[in-house]
Structure formats: C-alpha cells, structure tokens
C-alpha cells in the first residue's frame, strides 16, 4: 500500500486538530484527497472507509464536526500504525563492552558513574558541543571541579577534539581526555576516522597514550592509510615501536616535507645508530631546518659528537672562505662564506640544550675566534655565547665573564648575566660599574638595557602584596646610587628596599616634576616611596588620583590597585567620595571594593612594605 496519500491526510488532520474542527466544513485541502483515496480503495478497501470519513467531515456542520474529526483521526492513526516498520537491519550479536564495567582500578577495569546533576552538566555539554565565546573557561572550571568523572561528559569531550577553536580542542586533548582516562578509549576508537582531519589525529594520539603505546597495529595502519594530518601524527607515534624503524627511515625521505619532519622526530625518539646517521644526513642536507629540532632532542651521544665535528668543519671552511686574495673571485668567496655560515648557524641550533663538555669546548673556541669573516662572525659568536650562557655551569659563566675586557658590545650583555651567577654582588659591581659611568656610550646603553630586564622586579598581586619575579641575587647597594646619578628612575624603583634619604629625595623630585598617574612609571614610583616608608606617600597617592578627571580613569590596572591598597584607613571616606564621581561604572565599583578592604584593615601605627600583617589579613579575606 502506498501511504503517501495517508501521510498527506495525516498532516491535514493534525492541522485541524490544532486550528479547530469548525474549519473542516468545505475544506479544499481535504476535498482534494478524496478522489485519490477512492482510486486506491480498489486495492485497499479500507481506504474507501477513509474517503467516506473525509467526505462526512467536509459536509458536517459545526456541531457534528468534532466527532467526525475524532473518528477520522482514530481510523487514520490505526492504519498508519499497521504500516510502520520496526525491524532492525544488520546482524544481531551479543554486546561486548570494551572492558568489564565496574571493578576496582587494580583489576584493569573501569567504573562508569553519573555523580553530577543535569544543572551542572548542561552548560558544560553546551560548551563542548556548540559554538561561541567563553566556552574554554566553562570547560576549564568543569575540569578543575572534576565534572568529567561523569560518563555523560565523555562523548561530548571526544566530540570537542574536532572543535574549530584549536585552543579548546588542545585543552581537551591535553587535560580533559587524560583525566577521563581508560573509559574514553571505546569512544575514541569508535569515532576515529583515519581519513579525518586534525581532530582525528588528536584521537589517535590519545588512543596511543591511554593504551601506553599498546596500539601498534592501529598506528601503523594510520601511518600507511590515513589522511596527511592523521598520517603525520601516526608517524611521530611510531617512535615508541622499535620494530617500525625501517618504515620510519623510508618515510624520512618522503616527498612531503611535513611527513619527513614527522619521521625525523620519530627517529630522534628511537635514538639508534641508524636513526642518528639519518638525522646527521638530514642536518647536512636541504632539510637542515626541519632536522635541527630532532637532532636537539636525540640523546644519542655519538650523534652529538658528529654534529660537533660537522660544526668544526664548517668553521674551518668559513675561515678559509674569509681569506680573500687578489686573484680570487670575491663574489664567489662571499657567497660560499654566507652558505657556510648558514649551515653553521643550523649546526649550532642543533647543539642547543646539549651540555656535554665537548660542546662547551667547541663553543668556547668559536666565541673568541677572530679569524672568522667579520660579516658572518658577529651573529655566530653571539649565538654561541647564548648557548654557553644557557648551560649555566661555573666554567662557561666564568669564561663569558672574562670576555668583558674584549669590549665586544654584542658579547658584553652575556658577560654581565654570566657574572651575576658566579661573582659576589660586590665583585660584579666592581667589574661592570665602569661600563655604565657614561650613559651616552654604547656599552652603557647595552648594559642598562640588560639590567632593566634582570633587575629584581616586583610583580604586584591583586591583593596589593608584591612578589619578586626573579629573586636570584641581591644587588650591591652601590648600584642604586649609580642609577640615581644616571637618572635611571625605573631601576631605582625596582631596587629600592628600605629607608634612604638620598633615594627618597630623588624620587620625590621625579614625582614633583610630573605627578600624573597617566605617565608610565608613576605608579611604581609611588610604590617605591611606600617601600621607603615616606610619610607623605599616602597623601601623594591620593592627590595623584584626585588630579585625574572622572573620565581619565577608565581602567584600574594592578599597579594602581596596589597603590590604593597601600592607603591607611583614614583615607576610606575620601576614596569613596572620589570613586562616586567617576564616570565609568566598572572602575567605580572596583574602587569602592578596595575602599571596603582598606576600611577593614586592622589598626597599625605605620605600614611597612615587606608583606605587612594587614596584607596577609587581606589575603585571607579575599580567598
């Protein structure tokens, strides 16, 4: 029986149930279906009864129409019900779970649970499966709250591996799925498509991780049959399967650069003799740019020695090319020198992070080498000095410190930073203070820039306390007076620790010259006055804020918030009055909250600056 006409009739009957049976009389849509039903009644007599019911409904008055509509609806639903198909296609077989459900962790089984309420899960599932801003924070908070222990989040979490937002997909890959653990495996396996994109590459990586490199057959198949993204991910994973070394070596010569890169990374993980030989070959070839990182990561000691030998040969070639005589082709020599310098640059990159004595010895020979061509030498020597500094050994640091007398401007900063680690505060002041006496000289400009980046910095927290970012050493007390003489206000503010009349007078003078909070550095200057214990620091701070118009203060950054938190309780009313006059509601509310914190400070005769008790008290109130 063809049920299309019955489906059309069902739609019209449903319309009348909603609109009202009173509209059925003379309904043209119903009347149109009667001839079709009469025609089909020859093969299905029941359709003749349906046609009669439709005709009676179209001819019924308003009193009889509801009953006729119900009769037609009941007959129609009965017929449609008998025409339905509830069979399931495919072969029936017994359900077999991926692992036994329930049991303890020690048995290798996992238990699935639903501890969270739907109210908790709904925003999370929406964040994992829908689009829009702010979703990452929802997912991060749910991860911290342990909501992914609920099995209802597992499928949405796997779906999120394909999220268009790479930030969300990476967070789920790195944090969420590993937190779910083994229960995610059947979902990952079921949804993995080898011909897929980046999301499927993540799924493969997670399957490999959650099975503890126990998915060799799947990974090999992905490396051979997958799309480019899946294939690249699979080839890198083959590093955990030593039996696949021959295939990895083959892929390291693939036509596609990204495939070669993945294979080289896999060879670095294997670290065998053949793998090391191929990595060195790649470093010597046009693939040197993609070979650098794998060589760095490879722990094969013989490879390190061979890279050193390769670098030494390049430095010899560079010296040779740099010796231009009258009969030589100068342009050809310069071109050859540039090519050798580029190769040496990559070789040095490949040695980054390797701390073997042989590496240090080679670098210490290269840095002071004056026979290298001047055009290429400066960059190479600076690169080598940076590698020595990163080694962080007393021998390399003392070597760099001794280079200061060469007056090589590009190496001076490395000498200074190395000296900070191996000399006493007094010793490195005596050694480097002469370089900054005249701030107009190039050496002074170079070192002052380094000092701004390495001086003890203070990171202001939201509660107003100050935390040192780099508490690596104490600076000699003479530096601060040298910086006062050099008018280096930023360095003075960073190094000031306690009461000092000379420093206080200098900072007051700088503030008086331009007491505007909008000026960069003014907030740090006022914070330094608080650390000095200056009696008028609070008043100067309040006046600086009051000097700003209601529309000038549209954002309260951490420095300004820290300044306000330094104010004593006596300034609460004044601060509230100022806040009420601000034009922007957000900053006004923030300032009023700070006023509440200040008003709740315990009584103290004088505020100090090294984590006073009231700061600790505020921390407890805020958290």
PANUNU-422437 format. One record per residue (C-alpha): residue number from 1; residue in one letter; y, z, x negated. Coordinates in pm, whole numbers, plus 50000, padded with zeros to 5 digits. Example, Ala and Ser with C-alpha at 12.3 -4.5 7.8 and 13.67 -1.06 7.14 Angstrom:
# PANUNU-422437
SITE   k r    c2    c3    c1
SITE   1 a 49550 50780 48770
SITE   2 s 49894 50714 48633
This chain:
# PANUNU-422437
SITE   k r    c2    c3    c1
SITE   1 x 50000 50000 50000
SITE   2 x 50349 49913 49873
SITE   3 x 50559 50225 49901
SITE   4 x 50896 50076 49804
SITE   5 x 50999 50048 50169
SITE   6 x 50885 50409 50224
SITE   7 x 51090 50520 49924
SITE   8 x 51397 50344 50067
SITE   9 x 51334 50506 50404
SITE  10 x 51293 50848 50241
SITE  11 x 51636 50808 50079
SITE  12 x 51796 50725 50415
SITE  13 x 51621 51014 50594
SITE  14 x 51736 51252 50324
SITE  15 x 52091 51122 50372
SITE  16 x 52075 51201 50742
SITE  17 x 51933 51548 50679
SITE  18 x 52244 51617 50471
SITE  19 x 52504 51431 50682
SITE  20 x 52362 51530 51022
SITE  21 x 52122 51371 51273
SITE  22 x 52412 51287 51503
SITE  23 x 52491 50990 51279
SITE  24 x 52146 50834 51324
SITE  25 x 52222 50656 51653
SITE  26 x 52267 50284 51581
SITE  27 x 52243 50340 51203
SITE  28 x 52230 49990 51048
SITE  29 x 52052 50104 50729
SITE  30 x 51764 50248 50930
SITE  31 x 51752 49948 51165
SITE  32 x 51722 49714 50863
SITE  33 x 51396 49879 50757
SITE  34 x 51218 49842 51095
SITE  35 x 51121 49469 51055
SITE  36 x 50973 49538 50708
SITE  37 x 50770 49828 50842
SITE  38 x 50641 49613 51135
SITE  39 x 50538 49341 50892
SITE  40 x 50341 49582 50671
SITE  41 x 50174 49752 50967
SITE  42 x 49916 49471 50971
SITE  43 x 49759 49606 50651
SITE  44 x 49852 49973 50704
SITE  45 x 49863 50065 51076
SITE  46 x 50028 50395 51003
SITE  47 x 50345 50206 50910
SITE  48 x 50362 50089 51274
SITE  49 x 50396 50454 51378
SITE  50 x 50670 50495 51118
SITE  51 x 50852 50189 51258
SITE  52 x 50828 50336 51611
SITE  53 x 50965 50671 51487
SITE  54 x 51259 50495 51317
SITE  55 x 51336 50295 51632
SITE  56 x 51323 50607 51851
SITE  57 x 51561 50787 51612
SITE  58 x 51810 50498 51618
SITE  59 x 51805 50493 52001
SITE  60 x 51814 50875 52052
SITE  61 x 52121 51046 52188
SITE  62 x 52280 51345 52014
SITE  63 x 52060 51600 52193
SITE  64 x 51728 51429 52109
SITE  65 x 51825 51304 51756
SITE  66 x 51747 51629 51564
SITE  67 x 51390 51643 51697
SITE  68 x 51329 51273 51629
SITE  69 x 51466 51311 51274
SITE  70 x 51231 51601 51206
SITE  71 x 50932 51403 51344
SITE  72 x 51015 51105 51123
SITE  73 x 51067 51325 50820
SITE  74 x 50735 51506 50864
SITE  75 x 50542 51179 50910
SITE  76 x 50713 51015 50614
SITE  77 x 50651 51310 50378
SITE  78 x 50285 51323 50482
SITE  79 x 50237 50955 50396
SITE  80 x 50422 50976 50063
SITE  81 x 50220 51283 49964
SITE  82 x 49894 51089 50006
SITE  83 x 50029 50809 49783
SITE  84 x 50107 51035 49486
SITE  85 x 49909 51016 49159
SITE  86 x 49829 51347 48984
SITE  87 x 49580 51212 48730
SITE  88 x 49648 51271 48356
SITE  89 x 49590 50978 48126
SITE  90 x 49415 51021 47793
SITE  91 x 49110 51200 47660
SITE  92 x 49054 51564 47753
SITE  93 x 48966 51803 47472
SITE  94 x 48969 52174 47409
SITE  95 x 49302 52321 47297
SITE  96 x 49300 52435 46935
SITE  97 x 49605 52632 46813
SITE  98 x 49737 52565 46461
SITE  99 x 49631 52917 46363
SITE 100 x 49483 53204 46561
SITE 101 x 49757 53363 46770
SITE 102 x 49806 53735 46726
SITE 103 x 49666 53948 46448
SITE 104 x 49833 54106 46151
SITE 105 x 50019 53941 45867
SITE 106 x 49742 54011 45622
SITE 107 x 49492 53801 45816
SITE 108 x 49697 53484 45775
SITE 109 x 49756 53465 46149
SITE 110 x 50090 53493 46321
SITE 111 x 50201 53655 46642
SITE 112 x 50445 53490 46882
SITE 113 x 50679 53709 47085
SITE 114 x 50979 53684 47318
SITE 115 x 51178 54002 47249
SITE 116 x 51524 53861 47329
SITE 117 x 51686 53830 47669
SITE 118 x 51789 53493 47809
SITE 119 x 52153 53607 47797
SITE 120 x 52116 53644 47420
SITE 121 x 51929 53317 47370
SITE 122 x 52133 53078 47586
SITE 123 x 52438 53049 47351
SITE 124 x 52205 53012 47051
SITE 125 x 51988 52741 47208
SITE 126 x 52303 52554 47315
SITE 127 x 52440 52579 46960
SITE 128 x 52114 52439 46819
SITE 129 x 52070 52151 47063
SITE 130 x 52417 52046 47178
SITE 131 x 52734 51924 47007
SITE 132 x 53075 52077 46949
SITE 133 x 53266 52306 46717
SITE 134 x 53197 52671 46642
SITE 135 x 52819 52631 46660
SITE 136 x 52747 52725 46299
SITE 137 x 52894 53072 46340
SITE 138 x 52678 53131 46651
SITE 139 x 52366 53027 46457
SITE 140 x 52461 53239 46155
SITE 141 x 52518 53550 46366
SITE 142 x 52189 53494 46551
SITE 143 x 52007 53465 46219
SITE 144 x 52160 53792 46099
SITE 145 x 52066 53958 46430
SITE 146 x 51703 53846 46399
SITE 147 x 51701 53638 46718
SITE 148 x 51481 53374 46557
SITE 149 x 51188 53612 46587
SITE 150 x 51181 53494 46949
SITE 151 x 50941 53199 46984
SITE 152 x 51173 53027 47233
SITE 153 x 51412 52952 46948
SITE 154 x 51156 52777 46729
SITE 155 x 51158 52431 46886
SITE 156 x 51542 52420 46913
SITE 157 x 51563 52530 46548
SITE 158 x 51343 52240 46438
SITE 159 x 51548 52003 46654
SITE 160 x 51862 52126 46472
SITE 161 x 51725 51988 46144
SITE 162 x 51843 51650 46274
SITE 163 x 52188 51776 46377
SITE 164 x 52473 51532 46297
SITE 165 x 52654 51823 46133
SITE 166 x 52500 51838 45787
SITE 167 x 52634 52191 45746
SITE 168 x 52434 52314 46046
SITE 169 x 52122 52117 45951
SITE 170 x 52131 52256 45596
SITE 171 x 52187 52613 45715
SITE 172 x 51889 52588 45949
SITE 173 x 51679 52434 45671
SITE 174 x 51772 52693 45409
SITE 175 x 51792 53010 45618
SITE 176 x 51655 52976 45971
SITE 177 x 51320 52795 45936
SITE 178 x 51213 53001 45632
SITE 179 x 51298 53313 45835
SITE 180 x 51075 53189 46118
SITE 181 x 50802 53119 45866
SITE 182 x 50448 53004 45948
SITE 183 x 50499 52980 46327
SITE 184 x 50732 52686 46265
SITE 185 x 50460 52480 46095
SITE 186 x 50293 52328 46405
SITE 187 x 50633 52232 46546
SITE 188 x 50743 52075 46217
SITE 189 x 50415 51889 46187
SITE 190 x 50429 51765 46547
SITE 191 x 50788 51642 46520
SITE 192 x 50767 51489 46172
SITE 193 x 50810 51111 46167
SITE 194 x 50756 50951 45829
SITE 195 x 50981 50661 45927
SITE 196 x 51261 50900 46021
SITE 197 x 51584 50995 45850
SITE 198 x 51734 51295 45671
SITE 199 x 51615 51538 45938
SITE 200 x 51254 51432 45883
SITE 201 x 51300 51466 45507
SITE 202 x 51401 51827 45569
SITE 203 x 51094 51880 45788
SITE 204 x 50868 51751 45513
SITE 205 x 51032 51978 45255
SITE 206 x 50986 52277 45485
SITE 207 x 50621 52197 45552
SITE 208 x 50568 52181 45177
SITE 209 x 50747 52513 45131
SITE 210 x 50580 52701 45414
SITE 211 x 50232 52588 45308
SITE 212 x 50300 52692 44945
SITE 213 x 50254 52337 44818
SITE 214 x 49940 52301 45025
SITE 215 x 50030 51975 45196
SITE 216 x 49944 51729 44919
SITE 217 x 49782 51469 45145
SITE 218 x 50085 51460 45377
SITE 219 x 50336 51450 45091
SITE 220 x 50151 51167 44915
SITE 221 x 50135 50968 45238
SITE 222 x 50509 51025 45292
SITE 223 x 50583 50910 44937
SITE 224 x 50393 50586 44997
SITE 225 x 50467 50507 45362
SITE 226 x 50788 50689 45454
SITE 227 x 51139 50563 45505
SITE 228 x 51363 50575 45199
SITE 229 x 51501 50922 45274
SITE 230 x 51159 51068 45350
SITE 231 x 51009 50890 45053
SITE 232 x 51272 51028 44813
SITE 233 x 51214 51382 44938
SITE 234 x 50837 51340 44906
SITE 235 x 50853 51205 44550
SITE 236 x 51054 51510 44437
SITE 237 x 50794 51737 44600
SITE 238 x 50515 51568 44403
SITE 239 x 50625 51777 44103
SITE 240 x 50404 52053 44249
SITE 241 x 50096 51829 44243
SITE 242 x 50000 51754 43879
SITE 243 x 49734 51511 43989
SITE 244 x 50006 51272 44107
SITE 245 x 50168 51231 43763
SITE 246 x 50061 50867 43726
SITE 247 x 50214 50776 44059
SITE 248 x 50539 50961 43973
SITE 249 x 50562 50777 43640
SITE 250 x 50518 50450 43830
SITE 251 x 50797 50543 44075
SITE 252 x 51033 50629 43789
SITE 253 x 51056 50252 43729
SITE 254 x 51116 50159 44092
SITE 255 x 51385 49902 44171
SITE 256 x 51583 50151 44378
SITE 257 x 51797 50391 44178
SITE 258 x 51759 50682 44423
SITE 259 x 51381 50654 44403
SITE 260 x 51397 50656 44022
SITE 261 x 51624 50962 44033
SITE 262 x 51376 51149 44255
SITE 263 x 51086 51055 44029
SITE 264 x 51272 51174 43718
SITE 265 x 51336 51510 43886
SITE 266 x 50966 51533 43968
SITE 267 x 50877 51459 43605
SITE 268 x 51114 51737 43495
SITE 269 x 50917 51974 43717
SITE 270 x 50586 51862 43566
SITE 271 x 50711 51906 43209
SITE 272 x 50409 51738 43049
SITE 273 x 50420 51535 42730
SITE 274 x 50413 51202 42915
SITE 275 x 50680 51326 43155
SITE 276 x 50905 51434 42867
SITE 277 x 50859 51098 42694
SITE 278 x 50962 50912 43010
SITE 279 x 51267 51136 43054
SITE 280 x 51382 51067 42698
SITE 281 x 51327 50695 42754
SITE 282 x 51543 50712 43069
SITE 283 x 51817 50902 42881
SITE 284 x 51826 50626 42620
SITE 285 x 51845 50352 42887
SITE 286 x 52091 50242 43152
SITE 287 x 51953 50525 43368
SITE 288 x 52121 50781 43142
SITE 289 x 52347 50902 43424
SITE 290 x 52053 50992 43651
SITE 291 x 51840 51122 43364
SITE 292 x 52085 51390 43249
SITE 293 x 52007 51647 43517
SITE 294 x 51626 51614 43496
SITE 295 x 51640 51647 43115
SITE 296 x 51851 51961 43151
SITE 297 x 51604 52111 43396
SITE 298 x 51292 52021 43199
SITE 299 x 51154 52315 42999
SITE 300 x 50959 52103 42751
SITE 301 x 51067 52225 42403
SITE 302 x 50967 51901 42235
SITE 303 x 51196 51709 42468
SITE 304 x 51488 51932 42368
SITE 305 x 51419 51866 42000
SITE 306 x 51403 51491 42063
SITE 307 x 51729 51495 42257
SITE 308 x 51892 51674 41962
SITE 309 x 51755 51407 41730
SITE 310 x 51886 51135 41959
SITE 311 x 52230 51300 41969
SITE 312 x 52238 51335 41590
SITE 313 x 52155 50966 41551
SITE 314 x 52438 50877 41789
SITE 315 x 52686 51092 41596
SITE 316 x 52582 50917 41272
SITE 317 x 52627 50580 41442
SITE 318 x 52967 50690 41568
SITE 319 x 53079 50789 41218
SITE 320 x 52960 50453 41088
SITE 321 x 53138 50257 41357
SITE 322 x 53454 50454 41292
SITE 323 x 53475 50331 40931
SITE 324 x 53659 50003 40977
SITE 325 x 53726 49790 40666
SITE 326 x 53950 49490 40634
SITE 327 x 53667 49240 40671
SITE 328 x 53515 49398 40978
SITE 329 x 53569 49283 41331
SITE 330 x 53789 49568 41452
SITE 331 x 53748 49491 41823
SITE 332 x 53367 49480 41793
SITE 333 x 53367 49807 41598
SITE 334 x 53581 49980 41857
SITE 335 x 53357 49854 42137
SITE 336 x 53044 49977 41956
SITE 337 x 53209 50315 41890
SITE 338 x 53302 50353 42257
SITE 339 x 52943 50273 42360
SITE 340 x 52800 50525 42112
SITE 341 x 53049 50789 42227
SITE 342 x 52948 50737 42590
SITE 343 x 52580 50778 42505
SITE 344 x 52657 51090 42302
SITE 345 x 52852 51229 42597
SITE 346 x 52543 51196 42819
SITE 347 x 52321 51345 42547
SITE 348 x 52550 51648 42526
SITE 349 x 52537 51683 42904
SITE 350 x 52158 51684 42881
SITE 351 x 52176 51980 42637
SITE 352 x 52390 52187 42875
SITE 353 x 52218 52515 42955
SITE 354 x 51971 52493 42666
SITE 355 x 52014 52794 42437
SITE 356 x 51774 52712 42154
SITE 357 x 51911 52784 41803
SITE 358 x 51867 52417 41712
SITE 359 x 52103 52319 41996
SITE 360 x 52366 52570 41877
SITE 361 x 52332 52447 41518
SITE 362 x 52384 52083 41618
SITE 363 x 52689 52169 41830
SITE 364 x 52843 52383 41556
SITE 365 x 52813 52086 41320
SITE 366 x 52966 51848 41572
SITE 367 x 53273 52054 41675
SITE 368 x 53447 52068 41333
SITE 369 x 53339 51715 41230
SITE 370 x 53649 51530 41111
SITE 371 x 53466 51209 41023
SITE 372 x 53429 51102 41387
SITE 373 x 53668 50831 41511
SITE 374 x 53984 51003 41635
SITE 375 x 53984 50816 41966
SITE 376 x 53642 50945 42071
SITE 377 x 53623 51268 41871
SITE 378 x 53860 51488 42073
SITE 379 x 53668 51465 42401
SITE 380 x 53330 51505 42231
SITE 381 x 53440 51808 42028
SITE 382 x 53586 51973 42337
SITE 383 x 53266 51905 42531
SITE 384 x 53058 52059 42251
SITE 385 x 53289 52362 42234
SITE 386 x 53243 52415 42607
SITE 387 x 52864 52412 42565
SITE 388 x 52890 52668 42285
SITE 389 x 53111 52892 42498
SITE 390 x 52859 52878 42783
SITE 391 x 52583 53000 42551
SITE 392 x 52753 53343 42542
SITE 393 x 52598 53457 42215
SITE 394 x 52781 53656 41949
SITE 395 x 52710 53387 41688
SITE 396 x 52856 53100 41889
SITE 397 x 53151 53313 42007
SITE 398 x 53243 53414 41651
SITE 399 x 53213 53050 41543
SITE 400 x 53455 52940 41815
SITE 401 x 53693 53226 41734
SITE 402 x 53708 53113 41371
SITE 403 x 53823 52768 41483
SITE 404 x 54165 52905 41588
SITE 405 x 54309 52851 41240
SITE 406 x 54236 52477 41261
SITE 407 x 54531 52456 41502
SITE 408 x 54337 52215 41721
SITE 409 x 54515 52251 42054
SITE 410 x 54217 52138 42263
SITE 411 x 53987 52393 42099
SITE 412 x 54229 52686 42099
SITE 413 x 54150 52791 42455
SITE 414 x 53777 52806 42376
SITE 415 x 53851 53018 42069
SITE 416 x 54056 53261 42278
SITE 417 x 53793 53301 42551
SITE 418 x 53517 53350 42294
SITE 419 x 53723 53611 42108
SITE 420 x 53769 53813 42427
SITE 421 x 53392 53868 42431
SITE 422 x 53332 53962 42067
SITE 423 x 53651 54134 41947
SITE 424 x 53810 54460 42046
SITE 425 x 54124 54446 42259
SITE 426 x 54340 54525 41956
SITE 427 x 54167 54267 41737
SITE 428 x 54209 53975 41971
SITE 429 x 54571 54074 42038
SITE 430 x 54643 54064 41665
SITE 431 x 54459 53731 41633
SITE 432 x 54620 53545 41923
SITE 433 x 54958 53706 41989
SITE 434 x 55123 53492 41715
SITE 435 x 55030 53179 41913
SITE 436 x 55243 53278 42213
SITE 437 x 55559 53407 42050
SITE 438 x 55743 53084 42124
SITE 439 x 55656 52975 42476
SITE 440 x 55800 52629 42412
SITE 441 x 55530 52546 42160
SITE 442 x 55221 52359 42276
SITE 443 x 54987 52636 42155
SITE 444 x 55173 52894 42364
SITE 445 x 55163 52677 42677
SITE 446 x 54790 52622 42631
SITE 447 x 54707 52988 42579
SITE 448 x 54934 53117 42856
SITE 449 x 54757 52887 43098
SITE 450 x 54421 53025 42986
SITE 451 x 54550 53382 43016
SITE 452 x 54658 53328 43377
SITE 453 x 54301 53226 43457
SITE 454 x 54128 53500 43258
SITE 455 x 54359 53800 43300
SITE 456 x 54235 54080 43522
SITE 457 x 54301 53955 43870
SITE 458 x 54325 54169 44179
SITE 459 x 54161 54041 44493
SITE 460 x 54328 54206 44791
SITE 461 x 54089 54306 45063
SITE 462 x 54165 54313 45432
SITE 463 x 54183 54691 45432
SITE 464 x 54460 54689 45172
SITE 465 x 54250 54802 44877
SITE 466 x 54241 54598 44559
SITE 467 x 53925 54483 44386
SITE 468 x 53910 54337 44038
SITE 469 x 53752 53993 44029
SITE 470 x 53698 53982 43652
SITE 471 x 53670 54335 43512
SITE 472 x 53523 54202 43188
SITE 473 x 53751 54367 42936
SITE 474 x 54061 54579 42902
SITE 475 x 54370 54411 42767
SITE 476 x 54558 54565 42480
SITE 477 x 54864 54749 42613
SITE 478 x 55095 54545 42389
SITE 479 x 55028 54229 42589
SITE 480 x 55229 54340 42890
SITE 481 x 55544 54391 42678
SITE 482 x 55492 54049 42519
SITE 483 x 55468 53898 42869
SITE 484 x 55788 54079 42973
SITE 485 x 55965 53919 42675
SITE 486 x 55819 53580 42765
SITE 487 x 55924 53626 43130
SITE 488 x 55564 53574 43245
SITE 489 x 55601 53762 43574
SITE 490 x 55259 53663 43707
SITE 491 x 55079 53804 43403
SITE 492 x 55290 54120 43410
SITE 493 x 55196 54180 43774
SITE 494 x 54829 54125 43701
SITE 495 x 54811 54360 43404
SITE 496 x 55031 54647 43520
SITE 497 x 54827 54963 43575
SITE 498 x 55045 55274 43583
SITE 499 x 55400 55408 43546
SITE 500 x 55603 55229 43279
SITE 501 x 55984 55236 43278
SITE 502 x 56030 54910 43085
SITE 503 x 55792 54713 43306
SITE 504 x 55939 54872 43618
SITE 505 x 56292 54772 43520
SITE 506 x 56177 54415 43452
SITE 507 x 56001 54379 43789
SITE 508 x 56295 54532 43976
SITE 509 x 56524 54282 43811
SITE 510 x 56298 53990 43909
SITE 511 x 56283 54114 44266
SITE 512 x 56657 54166 44288
SITE 513 x 56716 53808 44171
SITE 514 x 56520 53666 44464
SITE 515 x 56390 53926 44712
SITE 516 x 56229 53677 44951
SITE 517 x 55873 53717 45065
SITE 518 x 55851 53344 45123
SITE 519 x 55875 53291 44746
SITE 520 x 55538 53264 44574
SITE 521 x 55452 53577 44382
SITE 522 x 55693 53816 44554
SITE 523 x 55413 53995 44739
SITE 524 x 55222 54051 44414
SITE 525 x 55541 54175 44250
SITE 526 x 55587 54439 44522
SITE 527 x 55222 54539 44496
SITE 528 x 55275 54585 44122
SITE 529 x 55569 54818 44200
SITE 530 x 55339 55024 44421
SITE 531 x 55091 55046 44133
SITE 532 x 55371 55159 43907
SITE 533 x 55448 55435 44155
SITE 534 x 55805 55316 44208
SITE 535 x 55981 55550 44453
SITE 536 x 56157 55267 44641
SITE 537 x 55861 55030 44665
SITE 538 x 55806 55102 45034
SITE 539 x 56175 55055 45122
SITE 540 x 56197 54730 44925
SITE 541 x 55886 54603 45104
SITE 542 x 56018 54689 45449
SITE 543 x 56356 54531 45376
SITE 544 x 56185 54216 45247
SITE 545 x 56001 54180 45577
SITE 546 x 56312 54257 45782
SITE 547 x 56501 53986 45593
SITE 548 x 56266 53726 45740
SITE 549 x 56373 53584 46076
SITE 550 x 56147 53608 46379
SITE 551 x 56022 53251 46327
SITE 552 x 55982 53259 45949
SITE 553 x 55676 53483 45967
SITE 554 x 55412 53275 46146
SITE 555 x 55109 53384 45942
SITE 556 x 55017 53719 45787
SITE 557 x 54819 53646 45472
SITE 558 x 54612 53900 45280
SITE 559 x 54887 53982 45030
SITE 560 x 55143 54060 45298
SITE 561 x 54888 54260 45498
SITE 562 x 54807 54460 45185
SITE 563 x 55177 54529 45130
SITE 564 x 55218 54663 45483
SITE 565 x 54917 54888 45443
SITE 566 x 55085 55048 45142
SITE 567 x 55366 55178 45362
SITE 568 x 55370 55553 45439
SITE 569 x 55351 55694 45793
SITE 570 x 55728 55734 45812
SITE 571 x 55765 55355 45844
SITE 572 x 55547 55318 46155
SITE 573 x 55829 55308 46411
SITE 574 x 56037 55073 46200
SITE 575 x 55741 54840 46153
SITE 576 x 55665 54837 46526
SITE 577 x 56027 54754 46607
SITE 578 x 56020 54463 46363
SITE 579 x 55685 54339 46498
SITE 580 x 55808 54340 46860
SITE 581 x 56086 54100 46764
SITE 582 x 55855 53837 46611
SITE 583 x 55830 53501 46782
SITE 584 x 55459 53435 46726
SITE 585 x 55217 53643 46930
SITE 586 x 54933 53628 46680
SITE 587 x 55119 53770 46380
SITE 588 x 55293 54020 46606
SITE 589 x 54959 54161 46724
SITE 590 x 54825 54176 46368
SITE 591 x 55131 54369 46253
SITE 592 x 55104 54613 46542
SITE 593 x 54739 54677 46449
SITE 594 x 54846 54751 46091
SITE 595 x 55110 54987 46226
SITE 596 x 54834 55175 46411
SITE 597 x 54636 55207 46086
SITE 598 x 54941 55331 45899
SITE 599 x 55014 55582 46172
SITE 600 x 54660 55717 46140
SITE 601 x 54686 55781 45764
SITE 602 x 54624 56141 45658
SITE 603 x 54922 56332 45523
SITE 604 x 54973 56279 45149
SITE 605 x 55281 56358 44942
SITE 606 x 55252 56042 44735
SITE 607 x 55037 55729 44747
SITE 608 x 54864 55625 44430
SITE 609 x 54732 55278 44365
SITE 610 x 54376 55313 44242
SITE 611 x 54185 55342 44567
SITE 612 x 54365 55643 44711
SITE 613 x 54185 55859 44964
SITE 614 x 54369 55703 45256
SITE 615 x 54231 55361 45161
SITE 616 x 53878 55495 45179
SITE 617 x 53965 55656 45510
SITE 618 x 54096 55325 45647
SITE 619 x 53776 55153 45536
SITE 620 x 53571 55397 45739
SITE 621 x 53796 55339 46041
SITE 622 x 53773 54960 46016
SITE 623 x 53397 54930 45978
